[in-house]
Amino acid sequence: MDFKHVPVLYKECIENLKIKPDGVYVDGTLGGGGHALGIGERLSEEGLLIGIDRDRDALEAAEKKLDKLKCEKLLVQSTYAEIKDVLKENRVDGIDGALLDIGVSSFQLDNKDRGFSYMQDAPLDMRMNREDRFSAYDVINRYDRKQLTEIIRKYGEEKWASRISEFIVKKREDGEIETTGQLVEIIKAAIPASARREGPHPAKRTFQAIRIEVNGELEQLERAVDEFCDVLLPGGRLCIITFHSLEDRIVKEAFARRLNPCTCPKEFPVCVCGKVADVVKVTGKPIISGEEELESNPRARSAKLRVIEKKR
């Protein structure tokens, strides 16, 4: 299957990275390599492009896509939260910029065998790294009702979480749930018909929740913001694209803590902890897609880009 990927907020990311031809730049969510290609095309032979992805299929496809770039390239199978280890192992002291495009890639959604999509019937999988042992099958068949309710409500922001988990557990009495198609039917049965007539596909929020749980996505993101800020060189920028409110809140709050690191009690008249910000804000409100992009790429509708810069 071809690796198709439409890079979201492409122009905005490239502009905000302020790419220096001889700099070191990281695409921490390499995916189809669309953003990485744009970064690499602006680097000289002295520049270095580092691409990180959990998915071996993504790395192999991106390697072909980036083949003709003149800059030095380093493609690593890892998670973006391990950025410090990746740099240390490759003797890179710091970076001039980085991009994180959070969530599932277009390729993973479109490749039905991966089990990410509620639109196609496939084995329950949803692993971003297929070498991981833990999958959506384990979540759906091993978690108890309370655990299922908690993750569907927390990660999917689904108001019918309790009812969906009740229906899943009841269906398991007939045998294990093995496919995305089976799960979609259970979700449809759990959500009242009147609630299914409006809004997104009834399975969208539950599938999002399970995917986040399987891949530990929010924990990775929370850790990664500080890790990337730490390794930015003076003037270096970090661009993060998120696709739903939970991700955006994590980035917004992490940026806020970095911009105001003081830990003194609020009643103190002056700061005594001595902690000062090592970054400056680039974006106040997040950057969102324009009408032209939305027409050609509906998946960009919920995308938000936030940018922060290391102090010079």
C-alpha positions, 0 to 999 in steps of 0.5 A: 500500500502506498504511504499517503500523507497530507501534511497539515498546516504545512506552510505555517509550520515551515514558516514558524520553524525559521529554518537555518540551512545548516541547522539541526531539525527534528520531525518527531512524528515522521509519518509519511514524511510530508513535513520532513520533506519540506524541512529537508528541502530548506537544509544545505549539505551541512544541515541535519534532518532527524526523523523519529517514528514508532512505526517501521512502515513509516520509516521505510516509506519516509526513507524513500520520500527523503532519498533525494535530499542533499542534507544529512539524514538520520531516521530513528525508530523510537517515540518522540518523548525519547528525544534526549536518548536519540540525540545522545546516542547519535552525539547531537548536542542540541537542535535548532527546531522541531515539529510534532504532529500529534495523533494517528497518521493518514497512512495508519487510518487509511491502512485498514489492516492496522485497525485504527479506522471505524469505517473499515472492518479489521482486527482490533489492533491500533498499535503505532508500533506493531512490535508492541505486544499490547493492542486494542484487542487487550483493552476491549477484551481484558479491561473491566467495565470501570476501566473501560468507562474511565478511558472512554470518558477521559480520552474520548470525552464520550458522554455515553461512556458508561453505557458503551462499556456496559454493552462491551462487557455484556457482549464479551459473554458471547465470546471475545470481540475481535474486530473493529466492525464488531466494536462499531456495532456494539457502540451503535447499539449502546448509543440511543438512535436520537443521539446518533443522528447528530454530530460525528460518527458514533464510534469516533470518540471511543476509537480515539480513546482506545487508540490513546490508551493503547499507545500511551499518547497523552503521557508521551506528549506531556513528557515530550514538551519539556524534553524538547524545550530542554534540547532546543538551542538558543533561538530554536523553535518547537512547533506542535500540532494537536487534533483534539482538546485533550492534546491541546490542553496538555501543550498549552499548560506545558508551555505556560509552565515553561513560560512561568516556572516560578513555584513560589506560593501565590501569597508571596509578594516577590519570587524567591525560588529564582526560577526564570523562563528559558523560552518565549511565546511565539503564538498566543492563540493557536494557528488553525487551518484556512478555508483553502486547506480545509477544502482539500483536507477535511482532517485539518479541521480540528488541527491547532498549531502552537509554537514556542522559542528558546531564549537567545 
